[in-house]
Amino acid sequence: MISFENDYNQGAHPEILKRLMETNREPLSGYGTDPYCENARKKILAACGCEGGEVHFLVGGTQTNAVVIDAMLQGYEGVVAADTGHVAVHEAGAVEFTGHKVLTVPHRDGKIAPKVLERYLAGFYQDENHEHMVFPGMVYISHPTEFGTLYTKQELEQLSQICRQYEIPLFLDGARLGYGLMSSGTDVTLPDIASLCDVFYIGGTKVGALCGEAVVFPRKAPRHFMTAVKQHGALLAKGRLLGIQFDTLFTDDLYFEISRHAIQMAEELKEVLRKKGSRFAWESPTNQQFVILEDEMLERLKKEVAVSFWEKADENHTTVRFATSWATESGDIRRLEELL
């Protein structure tokens, strides 16, 4: 079976496993207070260009989204997200479970357009009954989006300006951030994100780690943030496991090397799919590619290739997602080409 099902279908990059084995017998303090976590924090903040910020390590993406949103909102506030946003669609109501409503706005290619956000926030405060409504307390975006699309620097600047005008934080979900940063044609850098967002995270789970996300507050985290993490069950006692992984990922640019490889594999994959006459649902410059297949062909393909269902395109066609990762090899793509 060849798997393009997702970008976390294999364990971890060999360098990470090697470092975990080398440090396995070291007795270290828990909950992220060990030297490896501290080293990782320094390397991440240096890469972000915000040495005065804070970094916290959490166990997974859903936990990170729920904890950050809950910790930064008042009880009467909700979070604004695209109607296709991960927190609105694929997290089983995790944010609502914390007591905060996800306030959805229409997407454009998976993104929140600045004009849409501005119109929404202005309309909220123009409503004479807004004191009886859930207040928009922060804005959530993801980069790349659920559609594998990317924000431009100008779009991020505009969103950031709007959020600051309304005095609400901008939160960027970076579960696949490496793939966005390494995509060809992007003009967004890690320091750009740190300067324009109030909080974001660098995904490890989907970019070569066994598990874990690094939450970056470019300036200062909310008070007692670690306590909030623990309340939500997202604080790992053996915090060393996350620190060692991110310390490895941010040594010798491994995080960016892994991401660049996945993008290169995605470009090879696109070339093969186009050559075989496949129709793309939309253009994605990242490691996620969305293809419309005839249902009969999909059933045959699924016997030897793992892909993700995305949505029904019509009665006889289905949109599926092919995802590449650090572990994807050219040989996998050649085998797919033969099968097609």
Secondary structure by P-SEA (a helix, b strand, c coil): cccccccccccccaaaaaaaaaacccccccccccaaaaaaaaaaaaaaccccbbbbbbccaaaaaaaaaaaaccccbbbbbccccccccccccccccccccccccccccccccaaaaaaaaaaaaacccccccccccbbbbbccccccccccaaaaaaaaaaaaaacbbbbbbccaaaaaaacccccccaaaaaacccbbbbbcccccccbbbbbbcccccccaaaaaaaaaccccccaaaaaaaaaaaaccaaaaaaaaaaaaaaaaaaaaaaaacccccccccccbbbbbbcaaaaaaaaccbbbbbcccccccbbbbbbbbcccccaaaaaaaaaac
